[in-house]
């Protein structure tokens, strides 16, 4: 595991502290979870951007199109 040092403004630091206390988790656990979530969203967006031209070529433009194709 590696260490990352970040700077938080006072408001965010207090919010993080409140969440940690109310959930019984460490601030590090909360930040790791938030970062994992952001990384997953970024990966999803990247994959979506790469696959969108292929989907559009298949006529899959909206969620409904995908639902019809897999149902």
C-alpha positions in Angstrom: 0.0 0.0 0.0 1.2 3.5 -0.7 0.5 6.8 1.1 -1.1 9.8 -0.6 -1.2 13.2 1.1 -4.0 15.5 0.1 -5.2 18.9 1.2 -8.8 19.5 2.2 -10.6 22.7 2.9 -12.0 23.1 6.4 -15.6 22.4 5.4 -14.7 19.1 3.6 -12.4 18.0 6.4 -15.2 18.5 9.0 -17.7 16.6 6.8 -15.2 13.7 6.4 -14.7 13.7 10.2 -18.5 13.6 10.9 -19.0 10.8 8.4 -16.1 8.8 10.0 -17.5 9.2 13.5 -21.1 8.4 12.5 -20.1 5.3 10.6 -17.3 4.0 12.8 -15.0 3.9 9.8 -11.6 5.6 9.4 -11.2 8.7 7.2 -8.9 6.7 5.1 -11.5 4.0 4.5 -14.0 6.6 3.4 -11.6 8.4 1.1 -10.5 5.0 -0.5 -14.1 4.1 -1.1 -14.8 7.5 -2.7 -11.7 7.2 -4.9 -12.6 3.7 -6.0 -16.1 5.0 -7.0 -14.6 7.9 -9.0 -12.1 5.6 -10.7 -15.0 3.2 -11.6 -17.0 6.1 -13.1 -14.0 7.3 -15.1 -13.4 3.8 -16.4 -17.0 3.4 -17.4 -17.1 6.8 -19.2 -13.9 5.9 -21.0 -15.3 2.5 -22.1 -18.6 4.1 -23.1 -16.8 6.7 -25.2 -14.8 4.0 -27.0 -17.8 1.7 -27.6 -20.4 4.3 -28.5 -19.5 4.4 -32.2 -19.9 0.6 -32.4 -23.2 0.8 -30.6 -24.5 3.5 -32.8 -23.5 1.5 -35.9 -25.8 -1.3 -34.5 -28.6 1.2 -33.9 -28.1 1.2 -30.2 -28.5 4.8 -29.3 -30.8 4.9 -26.2 -31.3 2.7 -23.2 -34.5 1.4 -24.7 -32.6 0.2 -27.8 -30.2 -1.8 -25.6 -33.1 -3.2 -23.5 -34.8 -4.4 -26.7 -31.6 -5.9 -28.0 -31.0 -8.0 -24.9 -34.6 -8.9 -24.0 
